[in-house]
Amino acid sequence: MSNWKTLLLRIGEKGPEYGTSSDYKDHIETCFGVIRREIERSGDQVLPFLLQCAEQLPHKIPLYGTLIGLLNLENEDFVRKLVESVHADFQVALDSGNCNSIRILLRFMTSLLCSKVIQPASLIVVFETLLSSAATTVDEEKGNPSWQPQADFYVICILSSLPWGGSELAEQVPDEIERVLVGIQAYLSIRKNSSTSGLNFFDNGEFESSLAEKDFVEDLLDRIQSLASNGWKLDSVPRPHLSFEAQLVAGKFHELRPIKCMEQPSPPSDHSRAYSGKQKHDASTRYPQRIRRLNIFPANKMEDVQPIDRFVVEEYLLDVLFYLNGCRKECASYMANLPVPFRYEYLMAETLFSQILLLPQPPFKTLYYTLVIMDLCKALPGAFPAVVAGAVRALFEKISDLDMESRTRLILWFSHHLSNFQFIWPWEEWAYVLDLPKWAPKRVFVQEILQREVRLSYWDKIKQSIENASALEELLPPKAGPNFMYSLEEGKEKTEEQQLSAELSRKVKEKQTARDMIVWIEETIYPVHGFEVTLTIVVQTLLDIGSKSFTHLVTVLERYGQVFSKLCPDNDKQVMLLSQVSTYWKNNVQMTAVAIDRMMGYRLVSNQAIVRWVFSPENIDQFHVSDQPWEILGNALNKTYNRISDLRKDISNITKNVLVAEKASANARVELEAAESKLSLVEGEPVLGENPAKMKRLKSTVEKTGEAELSLRESLEAKEALLNRALSETEVLLLLLFQSFLGVLKERLPDPTKVKSVQDLKSIGVEDDKSSAMDVDSENGNPKKSCEVGEREQWCLSTLGYLTAFTRQYASEIWPHMEKLESEVFSGEDVHPLFLQAISSALQFPLQ
């Protein structure tokens, strides 16, 4: 990399590029000297790279702003082009709804104001344009209140840029900035407070901020107003331009041209509740709130950090996570060395965990945060590991109130995290969970962690890792292998079923075809033993042959999938097939999930069959003590919607190709027609058309381009037909899913007149538990110690939690079918209010 690029990238960092100095002023002067000369040679390369650095390393924006201010003193034309590029990029970001670019570029423009590059009045115009758009959006008559998330986002962008330039704005244009803040207060008075109950990490509110009654926009305005009343003084934003103030004051201001905000869709003309709710969901998806605070540490851990400094550090951390997601070690390095004068390990841990657990979904996969936390533990060995451990303990104490989807992510993260640190954890601290009932959330959490660890390692290794709390071995999954029913025992005669299984196994070893196998089964086993025995023999034998490894399983399913398809052509029989798979792999949760997932992948079982099996009696009683049924259900839903997503992508790509083919075909026809209309001499005689060779080539081109266009159109029609079929099947699947939830909950939820909220349900559980604190645990016959919630109530809480989680996760696919769901599932007289509350909170939409 060129020297000037390295200097731009590493400005403000400790490193060889700037010698031993860590002073911002020295860095800026050194970089300025090099960049000033480089602009003369290759200014067209410097400008885009400088903008890229400012946007993708936003915690250094004050440094880049000051550097540009110095360049403005010597090369106004270069800086004018830069300001125009920033404006153009900002407009493109507004038009496309690129949230991160809008936010960062507005911060950058505010920083350029501090360096005397941008005219204060023109920045105020940008603020007021955004604010005017926001106010219009939430206006019932002129706008579309369903798109309030977009309006909130614009206001958040204005407020979040003020820590980087509020002081200068208050000094240079005090009346104008006051007008903007008053306008924001007026906006807050006409907007609706954003209810995000379905997106909270905890359902009892205890762990939420003391500002929980205020939403994010109101809270941020309070922080900015406190900052303004404190003279705009804060520790988290460096102000290197002050060191060059005497020089920068001579610079020429550049004007920002007016901007235009993207118009939101028109409100529904038919006043459809479902359509209005879908628009709100689309707006929330496009303009999501990027952080929700966990507040899991005591206040004294961050007592020296002011509210506005906390906000700025959160911005730094989230920006680094976003822009450096492709290089995790650089990401961890920047996160550990932010330009702030106070310690922030606890705040960093809270921010990371808030992203892992963020609802409805985090910006990145859990794996990314796992790697970053691992690198931070290695980069800050004396501080960060203990902070992470403290966060885990704090979350563990509140695990019974944690959202089910967030809990699942925490399990996946923690088991993976421990696998990177030799599975070391003081398990003796949690050994007391064995004294809790089998359905207690803490006990289930530890059990799921240990089961996930076994998947990532092997049974004996995990047993060794818990030797300080050896009693926890009870929570490990069984060590036994597959449950093969037809194993041969020495000294005993083969049963008829064992003989048939051995014969089937021999045929597989002889590599007989699936068709031959089907004929043999239909002629030999089925007529004599009936369907159930036939299915048991086939499934047990084929799965046993594929049990050695994942590859063996895939090979068996590929080669003999037709056997399963022939035996189980409908959903009823496929449910029985899934039951047999579960029986064979009853000692291995992972292989059960993998086998069923592969079977669905090969279309041997349908998603509807999986839903029916999950809600069958053999699984319902496991809903509150194991994640296995929910994992399998989640896999089936994921695969279903991934297929739809893939079809949509294919259709989009083919549509583009059709347009290209249309153009090529039209051009070929035009060229042929032009050639046919020309006069040419053939053997001295004038003939209409060019020479025969060229005409033949042109006709061939027309035929080929026409065939290519036709082929693409046929492919597009086929894909659209598949998509329409998939969408219609999705409606049936969603109806089945919600009807299944409704059915099982109806049987177990208490009388709606007694229980109208989750807190009521917990209260009933506590009362019942106090009256029967010494009930006998039906599983082991020992007295059951007091637990906060009874088994029936915990079953209801877990099932309602997963109902909320699945509804929230697949909301985008649910909304198109909302009217059908409301009429057929959600509107019945016997629908329990807790069922409706779970769905309403997930969709952020009140159900009638």
C-alpha positions in Angstrom: 0.0 0.0 0.0 1.2 3.5 -0.8 2.8 5.5 2.0 0.1 8.2 1.9 -2.7 5.6 2.1 -1.1 4.0 5.2 -0.8 7.5 6.8 -4.4 8.2 6.2 -5.5 4.8 7.5 -3.3 4.8 10.6 -3.8 8.4 11.7 -4.4 8.7 15.4 -3.0 5.2 16.1 0.1 4.1 17.9 2.3 2.5 15.2 5.5 2.8 13.1 3.9 5.1 10.6 4.0 8.1 13.0 7.1 7.1 15.0 6.8 7.3 18.7 4.4 10.2 18.8 0.8 9.6 19.8 -0.2 13.3 19.7 -3.1 14.0 17.3 -1.5 17.3 16.3 1.7 15.7 15.2 -0.2 13.0 13.3 -2.3 15.6 11.5 0.7 17.7 10.6 2.7 14.7 9.3 -0.3 13.4 7.2 -1.1 16.9 5.9 2.5 17.4 4.6 2.3 14.1 2.6 -1.3 14.4 1.4 -0.8 18.0 0.2 2.0 16.9 -2.1 0.2 13.7 -3.2 -2.9 15.7 -4.3 -0.8 17.5 -6.9 0.3 14.2 -8.4 -2.9 12.1 -8.0 -5.7 14.1 -6.5 -8.3 11.9 -8.2 -7.1 8.9 -6.1 -6.7 10.8 -2.8 -10.3 12.2 -2.8 -12.2 8.9 -2.9 -9.8 7.2 -0.5 -10.0 10.0 2.0 -13.8 9.8 1.9 -13.7 6.0 2.2 -11.5 6.3 5.3 -13.9 8.9 6.9 -16.9 6.7 6.3 -15.5 3.3 7.2 -13.4 4.5 10.2 -15.9 7.0 11.6 -14.4 7.1 15.1 -11.5 9.1 13.4 -13.9 11.6 11.7 -12.6 14.6 13.8 -9.0 13.8 12.6 -10.1 13.6 9.0 -12.2 16.7 9.3 -9.2 18.7 10.7 -7.0 17.4 7.9 -9.5 18.5 5.3 -9.7 21.9 7.0 -5.9 22.3 6.6 -6.1 21.2 2.9 -8.8 23.8 2.4 -6.3 26.5 3.2 -4.1 25.5 0.3 -6.3 23.8 -2.2 -9.8 25.1 -2.2 -10.7 23.4 -5.4 -9.9 20.0 -4.1 -11.9 20.5 -0.9 -14.8 22.0 -3.0 -14.9 18.7 -5.0 -14.7 16.7 -1.8 -17.7 18.6 -0.3 -19.6 18.0 -3.5 -18.8 14.3 -3.4 -20.0 14.2 0.2 -23.2 15.9 -0.7 -23.8 13.6 -3.7 -23.1 10.5 -1.6 -25.4 11.8 1.1 -28.2 12.2 -1.5 -27.7 8.7 -2.9 -27.8 7.3 0.7 -31.1 9.2 1.3 -32.6 7.9 -2.0 -31.6 4.3 -1.3 -32.3 4.3 2.5 -28.7 3.4 3.4 -29.0 4.1 7.1 -25.3 3.8 8.0 -24.2 6.1 5.2 -26.8 8.7 6.1 -25.8 8.7 9.7 -22.0 8.7 9.2 -22.0 11.3 6.4 -24.2 13.7 8.4 -21.6 13.3 11.3 -18.8 13.9 8.8 -20.5 17.1 7.5 -20.9 18.3 11.1 -17.2 17.7 11.7 -16.3 19.6 8.5 -18.2 22.5 10.0 -15.8 22.5 13.0 -12.9 22.8 10.6 -14.4 25.9 8.8 -15.0 23.9 5.6 -18.8 23.9 5.5 -21.0 26.9 6.0 -23.0 26.5 9.3 -26.2 27.9 7.7 -26.1 25.2 5.0 -25.8 22.4 7.6 -28.8 23.8 9.5 -30.7 23.7 6.2 -29.9 20.0 5.9 -31.1 19.4 9.5 -34.3 21.3 8.9 -35.0 19.4 5.7 -34.7 16.1 7.5 -36.8 17.4 10.4 -39.5 18.7 8.0 -39.7 15.4 6.3 -40.0 13.6 9.7 -42.8 15.9 10.8 -44.7 15.5 7.5 -44.4 11.7 7.7 -46.1 11.4 11.1 -48.8 13.9 10.2 -52.1 12.0 9.9 -53.4 14.1 7.0 -50.3 14.9 5.0 -48.1 11.9 5.6 -48.1 8.2 6.4 -47.7 7.6 10.2 -46.9 3.9 9.5 -43.5 5.1 8.3 -42.7 6.7 11.6 -39.5 4.6 11.9 -38.1 6.5 8.9 -39.0 9.8 10.6 -37.5 8.7 13.9 -34.3 7.7 12.1 -33.9 11.2 10.5 -34.3 12.8 13.9 -31.9 10.4 15.5 -29.3 11.2 12.8 -29.6 15.0 13.6 -29.3 14.4 17.3 -26.5 11.9 17.0 -24.3 14.3 15.0 -24.4 17.1 17.6 -21.8 15.7 19.9 -19.3 16.2 17.0 -20.3 19.8 16.3 -22.9 21.1 18.7 -20.4 23.5 20.4 -19.5 25.2 17.1 -23.1 25.4 16.0 -24.1 27.0 19.4 -21.3 29.5 19.0 -21.8 30.4 15.3 -25.5 30.0 14.8 -27.1 29.8 18.3 -30.6 30.8 17.2 -30.7 28.4 14.3 -29.5 25.3 16.4 -32.0 26.3 19.1 -34.7 26.4 16.5 -33.7 22.9 15.3 -33.9 21.5 18.9 -37.3 23.2 19.5 -38.4 21.6 16.2 -37.4 18.2 17.4 -39.3 18.7 20.6 -42.4 19.7 18.6 -41.9 16.5 16.5 -41.8 14.4 19.6 -45.1 16.0 20.7 -46.9 14.8 17.6 -45.4 11.4 17.1 -46.6 8.3 18.8 -44.3 6.8 21.5 -42.8 3.6 20.0 -44.0 0.6 21.9 -41.3 -2.1 21.6 -42.5 -4.6 24.2 -42.0 -7.4 21.8 -38.4 -6.4 21.2 -37.3 -6.2 24.9 -34.7 -8.6 26.1 -36.5 -9.3 29.4 -40.3 -9.5 29.8 -40.5 -8.1 33.4 -38.8 -4.8 32.8 -36.6 -5.1 35.9 -33.4 -5.2 33.9 -34.4 -2.4 31.5 -33.0 1.1 31.9 -34.5 3.5 34.4 -35.5 5.4 31.3 -37.6 2.5 30.1 -40.7 4.6 29.9 -39.0 6.7 27.2 -38.2 5.4 23.8 -34.8 5.7 22.1 -35.5 9.1 20.5 -36.8 10.7 23.7 -33.9 9.4 25.6 -31.3 10.7 23.1 -32.9 14.2 23.1 -32.6 14.2 26.9 -28.9 13.4 26.6 -28.3 16.1 24.0 -30.2 18.7 26.1 -28.0 17.8 29.1 -25.0 18.1 26.9 -26.1 21.6 25.7 -26.8 22.7 29.3 -23.3 21.5 30.2 -21.8 23.8 27.5 -21.4 21.0 25.0 -18.5 19.5 26.9 -17.9 15.8 26.6 -14.8 13.5 26.9 -15.6 11.0 24.2 -15.2 13.1 21.1 -11.6 14.4 20.3 -11.4 18.0 19.2 -8.1 18.2 17.3 -9.3 21.2 15.2 -8.8 23.4 18.3 -5.0 23.0 18.0 -5.2 24.5 14.5 -8.0 27.1 15.2 -5.8 30.1 14.4 -5.0 28.6 10.9 -8.4 27.2 10.1 -10.2 30.5 10.6 -8.7 31.7 7.4 -10.3 28.9 5.3 -13.1 29.5 2.8 -16.5 28.1 3.6 -18.2 25.8 1.1 -22.0 25.6 0.6 -24.0 22.4 0.8 -26.7 22.3 -1.9 -30.2 21.5 -0.8 -31.1 17.8 -0.3 -34.3 15.9 -1.0 -35.6 13.2 1.4 -37.0 10.0 0.0 -40.8 9.9 0.0 -42.5 7.1 1.9 -45.2 5.0 0.3 -48.8 6.4 0.4 -51.0 5.3 3.2 -53.5 2.5 2.4 -56.6 3.9 0.7 -58.9 1.2 2.0 -57.8 1.8 5.7 -56.8 -1.9 5.8 -55.3 -2.7 9.3 -53.2 -5.5 7.9 -51.8 -3.3 5.1 -51.1 -0.5 7.5 -49.3 -3.0 9.9 -47.3 -4.4 7.0 -46.1 -0.9 6.1 -45.0 -0.3 9.6 -43.2 -3.6 9.6 -41.5 -2.7 6.3 -40.4 0.7 7.7 -39.1 -0.9 10.9 -37.1 -3.4 8.8 -35.7 -0.7 6.6 -34.9 1.8 9.4 -34.1 -0.5 12.4 -33.1 0.8 15.8 -29.4 -0.2 15.9 -29.1 -0.8 19.7 -31.2 -1.7 22.7 -29.4 -1.3 26.0 -29.1 -4.3 28.3 -28.0 -2.6 31.5 -26.8 -5.8 33.0 -24.0 -4.3 35.1 -24.4 -2.3 38.3 -24.4 1.5 37.8 -21.1 1.8 39.8 -19.2 -0.1 37.1 -19.7 2.9 34.8 -20.3 5.7 37.3 -17.7 8.0 35.6 -19.3 7.7 32.1 -21.8 10.5 31.4 -24.9 9.5 29.5 -23.8 11.3 26.3 -20.4 9.7 26.5 -22.0 6.3 26.8 -24.0 7.0 23.7 -20.9 8.1 21.7 -18.9 5.1 22.8 -21.8 2.8 21.7 -21.7 4.6 18.3 -18.0 4.0 18.0 -18.3 0.3 18.9 -21.3 -0.3 16.6 -19.5 1.5 13.7 -16.3 -0.5 14.1 -18.4 -3.8 14.3 -20.2 -2.8 11.1 -17.4 -1.5 8.9 -14.7 -3.9 9.9 -16.8 -7.1 9.9 -14.6 -8.6 7.3 -11.4 -8.4 9.4 -12.2 -9.4 12.9 -8.7 -8.9 14.4 -8.6 -5.3 13.1 -12.1 -4.9 14.5 -11.1 -6.1 18.0 -7.9 -3.9 17.9 -10.0 -0.8 17.1 -12.6 -1.6 19.7 -9.9 -2.0 22.3 -8.3 1.3 21.5 -11.1 3.9 21.0 -10.2 7.6 21.3 -11.7 8.1 24.7 -9.8 8.9 28.0 -11.8 6.6 30.3 -12.1 2.8 30.6 -15.1 1.2 28.9 -14.7 -2.6 29.2 -18.1 -3.0 30.8 -19.8 -0.8 28.3 -18.1 -2.7 25.5 -19.3 -6.0 26.9 -22.9 -4.7 27.3 -22.8 -3.4 23.7 -21.6 -6.7 22.3 -24.1 -8.7 24.2 -26.9 -6.3 23.2 -26.0 -7.0 19.6 -25.9 -10.8 20.1 -29.3 -10.8 21.7 -30.8 -7.9 19.6 -34.4 -8.5 18.5 -35.8 -9.1 15.9 -32.3 -10.0 14.6 -28.7 -8.8 15.0 -26.8 -7.2 12.0 -24.5 -10.2 11.8 -24.4 -13.9 12.7 -23.6 -14.9 16.3 -20.4 -16.5 15.0 -19.0 -13.0 14.2 -19.5 -11.7 17.7 -18.1 -14.9 19.1 -14.8 -14.3 17.2 -14.7 -10.6 18.2 -15.2 -11.4 21.9 -12.6 -14.1 21.7 -10.0 -11.7 20.1 -10.9 -9.0 22.7 -10.3 -11.5 25.5 -6.8 -12.2 24.0 -6.1 -8.5 23.4 -7.2 -7.4 26.9 -6.3 -10.5 29.0 -6.2 -8.6 32.3 -9.6 -7.0 32.0 -12.0 -8.3 29.4 -12.4 -12.0 30.2 -13.5 -11.2 33.7 -16.0 -8.7 32.4 -17.4 -11.2 29.9 -17.7 -13.8 32.7 -19.6 -11.2 34.8 -22.0 -10.5 31.9 -22.7 -14.3 31.6 -23.4 -14.5 35.3 -25.7 -11.5 35.2 -27.6 -12.9 32.3 -27.8 -16.4 33.9 -29.4 -14.9 37.0 -32.2 -13.4 34.8 -32.5 -16.4 32.4 -36.1 -17.1 33.4 -37.1 -13.6 32.1 -34.9 -13.6 29.0 -36.7 -13.7 25.6 -36.6 -17.3 24.2 -34.9 -16.3 20.9 -32.3 -14.3 22.8 -31.8 -17.2 25.2 -31.2 -19.6 22.3 -28.6 -17.2 20.9 -26.9 -16.9 24.3 -26.7 -20.7 24.4 -25.1 -20.9 21.0 -22.7 -18.1 21.7 -21.6 -19.3 25.2 -21.0 -22.9 24.1 -19.0 -21.8 21.1 -17.1 -19.3 23.3 -16.1 -22.0 25.8 -15.0 -24.2 23.0 -12.3 -21.6 22.2 -11.1 -21.6 25.8 -10.7 -25.3 26.4 -14.3 -25.5 27.9 -13.1 -23.9 31.1 -15.8 -22.5 33.3 -16.4 -22.6 37.1 -19.3 -25.1 36.8 -19.4 -25.6 40.6 -21.1 -22.1 40.8 -24.1 -23.5 38.8 -24.1 -27.1 40.3 -27.1 -26.1 42.4 -29.4 -26.2 39.3 -29.5 -30.0 39.9 -31.7 -29.2 43.0 -34.2 -27.4 40.8 -37.0 -29.2 38.9 -36.2 -30.5 35.5 -38.2 -27.6 33.9 -36.5 -24.8 35.8 -35.0 -22.3 33.2 -31.6 -22.2 34.8 -31.4 -26.0 34.8 -32.5 -26.2 31.2 -30.0 -23.5 30.2 -27.1 -25.4 31.7 -28.3 -28.6 30.2 -28.5 -27.0 26.7 -25.0 -25.5 27.1 -23.5 -28.9 27.9 -25.4 -30.6 25.0 -24.1 -27.9 22.6 -20.6 -28.4 23.9 -20.8 -32.2 23.2 -21.7 -31.3 19.6 -18.6 -29.1 19.4 -16.3 -31.6 21.0 -16.9 -35.1 22.3 -18.6 -36.6 25.4 -15.6 -37.6 27.4 -13.9 -34.2 26.9 -17.0 -32.3 28.3 -17.3 -34.7 31.2 -13.7 -33.9 32.0 -14.4 -30.2 31.8 -17.1 -30.4 34.6 -15.0 -32.6 37.0 -15.2 -29.8 39.6 -19.0 -30.3 39.5 -19.2 -33.9 38.5 -22.9 -34.2 39.5 -23.7 -32.1 36.4 -22.9 -35.2 34.4 -26.6 -35.9 34.9 -27.4 -33.1 32.4 -25.1 -34.4 29.7 -26.8 -36.1 26.8 -26.7 -40.0 26.8 -23.3 -41.4 25.8 -25.0 -44.4 24.1 -25.0 -44.6 20.3 -28.0 -45.2 18.0 -31.0 -47.1 19.3 -31.0 -49.9 16.7 -33.9 -52.3 17.4 -32.6 -55.3 15.3 -29.1 -55.8 16.8 -28.2 -59.5 17.0 -27.4 -61.0 20.4 -25.2 -64.0 20.8 -26.9 -67.2 21.7 -30.3 -66.0 20.6 -32.2 -67.0 17.5 -32.9 -64.3 14.9 -36.5 -63.1 14.9 -38.3 -62.8 11.6 -37.9 -59.0 11.7 -34.2 -59.3 12.4 -33.9 -61.6 9.4 -35.7 -59.1 7.2 -33.5 -56.2 8.5 -30.3 -58.3 7.8 -31.6 -59.1 4.3 -32.3 -55.4 3.6 -28.8 -54.6 4.8 -27.3 -57.2 2.5 -29.2 -55.7 -0.5 -27.7 -52.3 0.3 -24.2 -53.8 0.5 -24.8 -55.4 -2.9 -25.8 -51.9 -4.1 -29.2 -52.9 -5.4 -31.2 -50.1 -6.8 -34.0 -48.3 -5.0 -36.5 -49.6 -7.4 -35.4 -53.2 -6.7 -35.6 -52.5 -3.0 -39.1 -51.1 -3.3 -40.3 -54.2 -5.3 -38.7 -56.5 -2.6 -40.4 -54.6 0.3 -43.8 -54.6 -1.4 -43.6 -58.3 -2.2 -41.9 -59.6 1.0 -42.5 -57.4 4.0 -45.6 -55.3 3.5 -48.1 -58.0 2.7 -47.1 -60.0 5.8 -46.4 -57.4 8.4 -48.3 -54.3 7.4 -47.3 -50.7 7.1 -46.0 -49.9 10.6 -43.6 -52.9 10.9 -42.4 -52.4 7.3 -41.7 -48.7 8.1 -39.9 -49.6 11.3 -37.7 -52.2 9.6 -36.8 -49.9 6.6 -36.1 -46.8 8.7 -34.1 -48.6 11.4 -32.0 -50.5 8.9 -31.2 -47.7 6.5 -30.5 -45.2 9.2 -28.2 -47.8 10.9 -26.3 -48.1 7.7 -26.0 -44.3 7.5 -25.1 -43.9 11.2 -21.3 -44.0 10.9 -21.0 -40.4 9.7 -22.9 -37.5 8.2 -21.5 -38.5 4.8 -22.9 -42.0 5.2 -26.3 -40.6 6.1 -26.3 -38.4 3.1 -25.3 -41.2 0.8 -28.1 -43.5 2.1 -30.7 -40.7 1.7 -29.5 -39.9 -1.8 -29.4 -43.5 -2.9 -32.6 -44.8 -1.2 -34.7 -41.7 -0.8 -37.2 -43.1 -3.2 -37.9 -46.0 -0.8 -39.0 -43.5 1.9 -41.0 -41.5 -0.7 -42.8 -44.6 -1.8 -43.6 -45.8 1.7 -44.6 -42.3 3.0 -46.3 -40.3 0.2 -48.6 -38.3 2.4 -48.2 -36.2 5.6 -49.8 -38.8 7.9 -47.2 -41.4 7.0 -44.4 -38.9 7.0 -45.2 -38.0 10.6 -44.8 -41.7 11.4 -41.5 -41.7 9.5 -40.2 -38.8 11.6 -41.3 -40.6 14.7 -39.1 -43.6 13.7 -36.2 -41.3 12.9 -36.5 -39.8 16.4 -36.7 -43.2 18.0 -33.6 -44.4 16.2 -31.6 -41.3 17.2 -33.2 -40.8 20.7 -29.7 -40.7 22.3 -28.4 -38.1 19.9 -30.3 -34.8 19.5 -27.9 -33.5 16.9 -28.3 -36.4 14.5 -32.1 -36.3 14.9 -32.1 -32.7 13.8 -29.6 -33.4 11.0 -31.4 -36.4 9.6 -34.8 -34.6 9.6 -33.2 -31.5 8.0 -31.6 -33.6 5.2 -34.9 -35.5 4.7 -36.7 -32.2 4.1 -33.9 -31.1 1.9 -34.4 -34.1 -0.3 -38.2 -33.6 -0.1 -38.7 -36.9 1.6 -40.8 -35.2 4.3 -42.8 -32.0 4.0 -42.6 -28.9 6.3 -46.3 -29.6 7.2 -45.4 -33.1 8.4 -42.6 -31.7 10.5 -44.9 -29.2 12.1 -47.5 -31.9 12.9 -44.8 -34.2 14.3 -43.3 -31.4 16.5 -46.8 -30.8 18.0 -47.5 -34.5 18.4 -47.9 -35.9 22.0 -44.4 -37.4 22.0 -42.9 -33.9 21.7 -45.4 -31.6 23.5 -44.3 -32.7 26.9 -40.7 -31.7 26.0 -41.5 -28.1 25.1 -40.2 -26.7 28.4 -37.4 -29.1 29.2 -35.6 -29.4 25.9 -34.8 -27.3 22.8 -34.9 -30.2 20.5 -38.4 -29.9 19.1 -38.0 -26.1 18.7 -34.6 -26.6 16.9 -36.2 -29.0 14.4 -39.2 -26.7 13.9 -36.9 -23.7 13.4 -34.8 -25.6 10.8 -38.0 -26.6 8.8 -39.2 -23.0 8.8 -35.8 -21.7 7.8 -35.5 -24.1 5.0 -39.0 -23.2 3.7 -38.3 -19.5 3.7 -34.8 -19.9 2.3 -36.4 -21.7 -0.7 -38.7 -18.8 -1.2 -35.8 -16.3 -0.9 -33.8 -18.3 -3.4 -36.7 -18.3 -5.9 -37.1 -14.6 -5.6 -33.4 -14.0 -6.2 -33.5 -16.4 -9.2 -36.5 -14.5 -10.6 -34.8 -11.2 -10.1 -31.6 -12.4 -12.0 -33.6 -14.0 -14.8 -35.7 -10.8 -15.2 -32.5 -8.8 -15.7 -31.3 -11.4 -18.2 -34.6 -11.3 -20.1 -34.2 -7.5 -20.5 -30.7 -8.0 -21.8 -31.9 -10.8 -24.2 -34.8 -8.6 -25.4 -32.4 -5.8 -26.2 -30.0 -8.2 -28.0 -32.9 -9.7 -30.0 -34.3 -6.4 -31.0 -30.9 -5.1 -32.1 -30.4 -8.3 -34.2 -33.8 -7.8 -35.9 -33.1 -4.1 -36.6 -29.7 -5.0 -38.1 -31.3 -7.7 -40.3 -34.1 -5.3 -41.4 -31.5 -2.6 -42.3 -29.5 -5.2 -44.3 -32.6 -6.4 -46.1 -33.6 -2.9 -47.1 -30.2 -2.1 -48.7 -29.6 -2.5 -52.4 -26.5 -4.4 -53.4 -24.9 -5.6 -56.7 -25.0 -9.3 -57.4 -23.3 -10.2 -60.8 -23.8 -6.6 -61.9 -27.5 -6.6 -61.1 -29.1 -4.5 -58.2 -30.6 -6.8 -55.6 -32.5 -5.9 -52.4 -30.4 -7.0 -49.5 -26.7 -7.3 -48.7 -24.5 -10.2 -49.8 -25.9 -13.7 -49.0 -23.2 -14.7 -46.6 -23.8 -11.6 -44.4 -27.6 -12.1 -44.6 -27.3 -15.7 -43.6 -25.2 -14.7 -40.5 -27.7 -12.0 -39.5 -30.6 -14.4 -39.8 -28.8 -16.9 -37.7 -28.1 -14.2 -35.1 -31.8 -13.3 -35.0 -32.8 -16.9 -34.5 -30.2 -17.5 -31.8 -31.1 -14.3 -29.8 -34.8 -15.1 -30.2 -34.3 -18.6 -28.9 -32.2 -17.3 -26.0 -35.0 -14.8 -25.1 -37.7 -17.5 -25.4 -35.7 -19.9 -23.2 -35.2 -17.2 -20.5 -38.9 -16.3 -20.6 -39.8 -20.0 -20.2 -37.4 -20.3 -17.3 -38.9 -17.1 -15.8 -42.4 -18.5 -16.1 -41.3 -21.8 -14.5 -39.7 -20.0 -11.5 -42.7 -17.7 -11.1 -45.0 -20.8 -11.0 -42.7 -22.4 -8.4 -42.8 -19.2 -6.3 -46.6 -18.9 -6.5 -46.9 -22.6 -5.5 -44.4 -22.0 -2.6 -46.3 -18.9 -1.4 -49.6 -20.8 -1.5 -48.0 -23.7 0.5 -46.7 -21.1 2.9 -50.1 -19.9 3.7 -51.2 -23.5 4.5 -48.0 -23.9 6.6 -48.7 -20.7 8.6 -52.3 -21.7 9.3 -51.1 -25.1 10.5 -48.4 -23.6 12.6 -50.6 -21.1 14.4 -53.5 -23.6 14.8 -51.0 -26.1 16.3 -49.8 -23.5 18.8 -53.4 -22.4 19.6 -54.5 -26.0 20.1 -51.8 -27.1 22.6 -52.0 -23.8 24.5 -55.7 -23.9 24.7 -55.4 -27.2 26.6 -53.0 -25.9 29.2 -53.4 -22.2 29.7 -55.4 -21.3 32.8 -58.9 -19.7 32.6 -58.6 -16.3 30.8 -60.7 -14.6 33.5 -57.9 -15.4 36.0 -54.9 -14.9 33.7 -54.7 -11.9 31.5 -50.9 -11.3 31.3 -47.6 -13.2 31.6 -47.1 -11.8 35.0 -50.4 -13.2 36.1 -49.3 -16.6 34.8 -46.1 -16.4 36.8 -48.0 -15.3 39.9 -50.3 -18.3 39.6 -47.2 -20.5 39.3 -45.6 -19.0 42.5 -48.8 -19.4 44.5 -49.2 -23.0 43.4 -45.6 -23.7 44.2 -45.8 -22.2 47.7 -48.8 -24.5 48.5 -47.0 -27.6 47.2 -43.3 -26.9 47.8 -42.7 -30.5 48.7 -44.4 -32.2 45.7 -42.7 -35.3 44.5 -40.8 -35.0 41.3 -42.4 -37.6 39.1 -39.2 -38.4 37.3 -36.9 -39.4 40.1 -39.3 -39.8 43.1 -37.3 -37.3 45.2 -38.9 -34.3 47.0 -39.0 -31.4 44.7 -37.5 -28.2 46.0 -39.4 -24.9 45.8 -39.2 -23.3 42.4 -40.6 -19.9 41.3 -42.9 -21.3 38.7 -44.8 -24.6 38.5 -44.3 -27.1 35.7 -47.6 -26.4 33.9 -47.0 -22.6 34.1 -43.4 -23.0 32.9 -44.6 -25.1 30.0 -47.0 -22.3 29.0 -44.3 -19.6 29.4 -41.9 -21.6 27.2 -44.4 -22.3 24.5 -45.7 -18.7 24.5 -42.1 -17.5 24.3 -41.4 -19.7 21.2 -44.7 -18.6 19.7 -43.5 -15.0 20.0 -40.0 -15.9 18.7 -41.2 -17.6 15.6 -43.8 -15.0 14.8 -41.2 -12.2 15.1 -38.6 -14.1 13.1 -40.9 -14.7 10.2 -43.0 -11.5 10.4 -42.1 -10.5 6.8 -43.6 -13.7 5.5 -46.6 -13.6 7.9 -47.8 -10.1 6.9 -49.0 -11.0 3.4 -51.3 -13.7 4.9 -52.4 -11.6 7.9 -56.0 -11.2 6.9 -56.4 -14.9 6.4 -54.8 -15.6 9.7 -56.9 -13.1 11.5 -60.1 -14.5 10.1 -59.3 -18.2 10.6 -57.1 -18.3 13.7 -56.8 -15.1 15.6 -60.5 -14.0 15.8 -62.2 -17.0 17.4 -64.1 -16.6 20.6 -62.1 -19.3 22.3 -58.7 -17.7 21.5 -56.8 -17.1 24.8 -55.7 -13.5 25.3 -52.2 -14.6 26.1 -52.0 -16.3 22.7 -53.0 -13.0 21.1 -50.6 -11.0 23.3 -47.7 -13.1 22.2 -48.4 -12.6 18.5 -49.2 -8.9 19.0 -46.0 -8.2 20.8 -44.0 -10.0 18.1 -45.6 -8.1 15.3 -45.8 -4.8 17.2 -49.4 -4.7 16.0 -52.6 -5.0 18.1 -54.9 -7.9 17.1 -58.6 -7.4 17.4 
